[in-house]
Every structure is written in structure tokens, then in C-alpha cells.
């Protein structure tokens, strides 16, 4: 394997998850929804989560009960 390709693959693997703010911007989440989601999930500003985790939490927040059990 060429050294160039190996370096690119290593960089892709080691990239951290995006922040909740970056995901909210990418997915066009309203500010009130992000604020509520962060409170419900206990996420501080700058918390890094996977896109799948963020989308699942957002869906549960928007469609679920108002109180987390």
C-alpha cells in the first residue's frame, strides 16, 4: 500500500465526532430544539457525539414524552 494512501486512511479513522453544535447546524435544527435536547441529554456546549447518536436523541426529544424517565 502506498504511504500516501495509508496516511489518508489513518486521518479518516482518527477524526473525532462532530460537536452537537456542528451537527445541529448541519441538520438545520432550530436553536430552541438544540437547547432543549442539550438539557435533556445533559450535553454541555462542545460535547462530541456521533451523527447517529445525535439524530436518535433528537428524534426521541421531538416525538417522545416531555419528561425523561
Phi and psi in radians as a Rosetta constraint file:
Dihedral C 1 N 2 CA 2 C 2 CIRCULARHARMONIC -1.099 0.35
Dihedral N 2 CA 2 C 2 N 3 CIRCULARHARMONIC 2.557 0.35
Dihedral C 2 N 3 CA 3 C 3 CIRCULARHARMONIC -1.036 0.35
Dihedral N 3 CA 3 C 3 N 4 CIRCULARHARMONIC -0.662 0.35
Dihedral C 3 N 4 CA 4 C 4 CIRCULARHARMONIC -0.999 0.35
Dihedral N 4 CA 4 C 4 N 5 CIRCULARHARMONIC -0.830 0.35
Dihedral C 4 N 5 CA 5 C 5 CIRCULARHARMONIC -1.133 0.35
Dihedral N 5 CA 5 C 5 N 6 CIRCULARHARMONIC -0.726 0.35
Dihedral C 5 N 6 CA 6 C 6 CIRCULARHARMONIC -1.045 0.35
Dihedral N 6 CA 6 C 6 N 7 CIRCULARHARMONIC -0.752 0.35
Dihedral C 6 N 7 CA 7 C 7 CIRCULARHARMONIC -1.114 0.35
Dihedral N 7 CA 7 C 7 N 8 CIRCULARHARMONIC -0.719 0.35
Dihedral C 7 N 8 CA 8 C 8 CIRCULARHARMONIC -1.118 0.35
Dihedral N 8 CA 8 C 8 N 9 CIRCULARHARMONIC -0.772 0.35
Dihedral C 8 N 9 CA 9 C 9 CIRCULARHARMONIC -1.080 0.35
Dihedral N 9 CA 9 C 9 N 10 CIRCULARHARMONIC -0.731 0.35
Dihedral C 9 N 10 CA 10 C 10 CIRCULARHARMONIC -1.105 0.35
Dihedral N 10 CA 10 C 10 N 11 CIRCULARHARMONIC -0.682 0.35
Dihedral C 10 N 11 CA 11 C 11 CIRCULARHARMONIC -1.151 0.35
Dihedral N 11 CA 11 C 11 N 12 CIRCULARHARMONIC -0.698 0.35
Dihedral C 11 N 12 CA 12 C 12 CIRCULARHARMONIC -1.142 0.35
Dihedral N 12 CA 12 C 12 N 13 CIRCULARHARMONIC -0.648 0.35
Dihedral C 12 N 13 CA 13 C 13 CIRCULARHARMONIC -1.257 0.35
Dihedral N 13 CA 13 C 13 N 14 CIRCULARHARMONIC -0.631 0.35
Dihedral C 13 N 14 CA 14 C 14 CIRCULARHARMONIC -1.576 0.35
Dihedral N 14 CA 14 C 14 N 15 CIRCULARHARMONIC -0.013 0.35
Dihedral C 14 N 15 CA 15 C 15 CIRCULARHARMONIC -1.156 0.35
Dihedral N 15 CA 15 C 15 N 16 CIRCULARHARMONIC 2.312 0.35
Dihedral C 15 N 16 CA 16 C 16 CIRCULARHARMONIC -1.278 0.35
Dihedral N 16 CA 16 C 16 N 17 CIRCULARHARMONIC 2.813 0.35
Dihedral C 16 N 17 CA 17 C 17 CIRCULARHARMONIC -1.086 0.35
Dihedral N 17 CA 17 C 17 N 18 CIRCULARHARMONIC 2.695 0.35
Dihedral C 17 N 18 CA 18 C 18 CIRCULARHARMONIC -1.255 0.35
Dihedral N 18 CA 18 C 18 N 19 CIRCULARHARMONIC 2.834 0.35
Dihedral C 18 N 19 CA 19 C 19 CIRCULARHARMONIC -1.340 0.35
Dihedral N 19 CA 19 C 19 N 20 CIRCULARHARMONIC 2.844 0.35
Dihedral C 19 N 20 CA 20 C 20 CIRCULARHARMONIC -1.101 0.35
Dihedral N 20 CA 20 C 20 N 21 CIRCULARHARMONIC -0.561 0.35
Dihedral C 20 N 21 CA 21 C 21 CIRCULARHARMONIC -1.184 0.35
Dihedral N 21 CA 21 C 21 N 22 CIRCULARHARMONIC -0.712 0.35
Dihedral C 21 N 22 CA 22 C 22 CIRCULARHARMONIC -1.115 0.35
Dihedral N 22 CA 22 C 22 N 23 CIRCULARHARMONIC -0.737 0.35
Dihedral C 22 N 23 CA 23 C 23 CIRCULARHARMONIC -1.156 0.35
Dihedral N 23 CA 23 C 23 N 24 CIRCULARHARMONIC -0.709 0.35
Dihedral C 23 N 24 CA 24 C 24 CIRCULARHARMONIC -1.075 0.35
Dihedral N 24 CA 24 C 24 N 25 CIRCULARHARMONIC -0.713 0.35
Dihedral C 24 N 25 CA 25 C 25 CIRCULARHARMONIC -1.160 0.35
Dihedral N 25 CA 25 C 25 N 26 CIRCULARHARMONIC -0.773 0.35
Dihedral C 25 N 26 CA 26 C 26 CIRCULARHARMONIC -1.072 0.35
Dihedral N 26 CA 26 C 26 N 27 CIRCULARHARMONIC -0.708 0.35
Dihedral C 26 N 27 CA 27 C 27 CIRCULARHARMONIC -1.642 0.35
Dihedral N 27 CA 27 C 27 N 28 CIRCULARHARMONIC 0.077 0.35
Dihedral C 27 N 28 CA 28 C 28 CIRCULARHARMONIC 0.983 0.35
Dihedral N 28 CA 28 C 28 N 29 CIRCULARHARMONIC 0.859 0.35
Dihedral C 28 N 29 CA 29 C 29 CIRCULARHARMONIC -1.442 0.35
Dihedral N 29 CA 29 C 29 N 30 CIRCULARHARMONIC 2.318 0.35
Dihedral C 29 N 30 CA 30 C 30 CIRCULARHARMONIC -1.083 0.35
Dihedral N 30 CA 30 C 30 N 31 CIRCULARHARMONIC 2.555 0.35
Dihedral C 30 N 31 CA 31 C 31 CIRCULARHARMONIC -0.987 0.35
Dihedral N 31 CA 31 C 31 N 32 CIRCULARHARMONIC -0.681 0.35
Dihedral C 31 N 32 CA 32 C 32 CIRCULARHARMONIC -1.129 0.35
Dihedral N 32 CA 32 C 32 N 33 CIRCULARHARMONIC -0.635 0.35
Dihedral C 32 N 33 CA 33 C 33 CIRCULARHARMONIC -1.219 0.35
Dihedral N 33 CA 33 C 33 N 34 CIRCULARHARMONIC -0.706 0.35
Dihedral C 33 N 34 CA 34 C 34 CIRCULARHARMONIC -1.120 0.35
Dihedral N 34 CA 34 C 34 N 35 CIRCULARHARMONIC -0.749 0.35
Dihedral C 34 N 35 CA 35 C 35 CIRCULARHARMONIC -1.070 0.35
Dihedral N 35 CA 35 C 35 N 36 CIRCULARHARMONIC -0.811 0.35
Dihedral C 35 N 36 CA 36 C 36 CIRCULARHARMONIC -1.133 0.35
Dihedral N 36 CA 36 C 36 N 37 CIRCULARHARMONIC -0.709 0.35
Dihedral C 36 N 37 CA 37 C 37 CIRCULARHARMONIC -1.103 0.35
Dihedral N 37 CA 37 C 37 N 38 CIRCULARHARMONIC -0.763 0.35
Dihedral C 37 N 38 CA 38 C 38 CIRCULARHARMONIC -1.099 0.35
Dihedral N 38 CA 38 C 38 N 39 CIRCULARHARMONIC -0.702 0.35
Dihedral C 38 N 39 CA 39 C 39 CIRCULARHARMONIC -1.132 0.35
Dihedral N 39 CA 39 C 39 N 40 CIRCULARHARMONIC -0.840 0.35
Dihedral C 39 N 40 CA 40 C 40 CIRCULARHARMONIC -1.081 0.35
Dihedral N 40 CA 40 C 40 N 41 CIRCULARHARMONIC -0.722 0.35
Dihedral C 40 N 41 CA 41 C 41 CIRCULARHARMONIC -1.523 0.35
Dihedral N 41 CA 41 C 41 N 42 CIRCULARHARMONIC -0.193 0.35
Dihedral C 41 N 42 CA 42 C 42 CIRCULARHARMONIC 1.310 0.35
Dihedral N 42 CA 42 C 42 N 43 CIRCULARHARMONIC 0.472 0.35
Dihedral C 42 N 43 CA 43 C 43 CIRCULARHARMONIC -1.546 0.35
Dihedral N 43 CA 43 C 43 N 44 CIRCULARHARMONIC 2.190 0.35
Dihedral C 43 N 44 CA 44 C 44 CIRCULARHARMONIC -1.405 0.35
Dihedral N 44 CA 44 C 44 N 45 CIRCULARHARMONIC 2.912 0.35
Dihedral C 44 N 45 CA 45 C 45 CIRCULARHARMONIC -1.044 0.35
Dihedral N 45 CA 45 C 45 N 46 CIRCULARHARMONIC 2.308 0.35
Dihedral C 45 N 46 CA 46 C 46 CIRCULARHARMONIC 1.544 0.35
Dihedral N 46 CA 46 C 46 N 47 CIRCULARHARMONIC 0.058 0.35
Dihedral C 46 N 47 CA 47 C 47 CIRCULARHARMONIC -1.106 0.35
Dihedral N 47 CA 47 C 47 N 48 CIRCULARHARMONIC 2.382 0.35
Dihedral C 47 N 48 CA 48 C 48 CIRCULARHARMONIC -1.776 0.35
Dihedral N 48 CA 48 C 48 N 49 CIRCULARHARMONIC 2.215 0.35
Dihedral C 48 N 49 CA 49 C 49 CIRCULARHARMONIC -2.426 0.35
Dihedral N 49 CA 49 C 49 N 50 CIRCULARHARMONIC 2.812 0.35
Dihedral C 49 N 50 CA 50 C 50 CIRCULARHARMONIC -1.287 0.35
Dihedral N 50 CA 50 C 50 N 51 CIRCULARHARMONIC 2.773 0.35
Dihedral C 50 N 51 CA 51 C 51 CIRCULARHARMONIC -1.080 0.35
Dihedral N 51 CA 51 C 51 N 52 CIRCULARHARMONIC -0.711 0.35
Dihedral C 51 N 52 CA 52 C 52 CIRCULARHARMONIC -1.092 0.35
Dihedral N 52 CA 52 C 52 N 53 CIRCULARHARMONIC -0.753 0.35
Dihedral C 52 N 53 CA 53 C 53 CIRCULARHARMONIC -1.115 0.35
Dihedral N 53 CA 53 C 53 N 54 CIRCULARHARMONIC -0.742 0.35
Dihedral C 53 N 54 CA 54 C 54 CIRCULARHARMONIC -1.112 0.35
Dihedral N 54 CA 54 C 54 N 55 CIRCULARHARMONIC -0.822 0.35
Dihedral C 54 N 55 CA 55 C 55 CIRCULARHARMONIC -1.104 0.35
Dihedral N 55 CA 55 C 55 N 56 CIRCULARHARMONIC -0.716 0.35
Dihedral C 55 N 56 CA 56 C 56 CIRCULARHARMONIC -1.120 0.35
Dihedral N 56 CA 56 C 56 N 57 CIRCULARHARMONIC -0.794 0.35
Dihedral C 56 N 57 CA 57 C 57 CIRCULARHARMONIC -1.131 0.35
Dihedral N 57 CA 57 C 57 N 58 CIRCULARHARMONIC -0.707 0.35
Dihedral C 57 N 58 CA 58 C 58 CIRCULARHARMONIC -1.123 0.35
Dihedral N 58 CA 58 C 58 N 59 CIRCULARHARMONIC -0.777 0.35
Dihedral C 58 N 59 CA 59 C 59 CIRCULARHARMONIC -1.063 0.35
Dihedral N 59 CA 59 C 59 N 60 CIRCULARHARMONIC -0.797 0.35
Dihedral C 59 N 60 CA 60 C 60 CIRCULARHARMONIC -1.127 0.35
Dihedral N 60 CA 60 C 60 N 61 CIRCULARHARMONIC -0.649 0.35
Dihedral C 60 N 61 CA 61 C 61 CIRCULARHARMONIC -1.159 0.35
Dihedral N 61 CA 61 C 61 N 62 CIRCULARHARMONIC -0.784 0.35
Dihedral C 61 N 62 CA 62 C 62 CIRCULARHARMONIC -1.330 0.35
Dihedral N 62 CA 62 C 62 N 63 CIRCULARHARMONIC -0.511 0.35
Dihedral C 62 N 63 CA 63 C 63 CIRCULARHARMONIC -1.898 0.35
Dihedral N 63 CA 63 C 63 N 64 CIRCULARHARMONIC -0.210 0.35
Dihedral C 63 N 64 CA 64 C 64 CIRCULARHARMONIC -1.601 0.35
Dihedral N 64 CA 64 C 64 N 65 CIRCULARHARMONIC -3.028 0.35
Dihedral C 64 N 65 CA 65 C 65 CIRCULARHARMONIC -1.165 0.35
Dihedral N 65 CA 65 C 65 N 66 CIRCULARHARMONIC 2.803 0.35
Dihedral C 65 N 66 CA 66 C 66 CIRCULARHARMONIC -1.293 0.35
Dihedral N 66 CA 66 C 66 N 67 CIRCULARHARMONIC -0.418 0.35
Dihedral C 66 N 67 CA 67 C 67 CIRCULARHARMONIC -1.909 0.35
Dihedral N 67 CA 67 C 67 N 68 CIRCULARHARMONIC 2.331 0.35
Dihedral C 67 N 68 CA 68 C 68 CIRCULARHARMONIC -1.476 0.35
Dihedral N 68 CA 68 C 68 N 69 CIRCULARHARMONIC 2.255 0.35
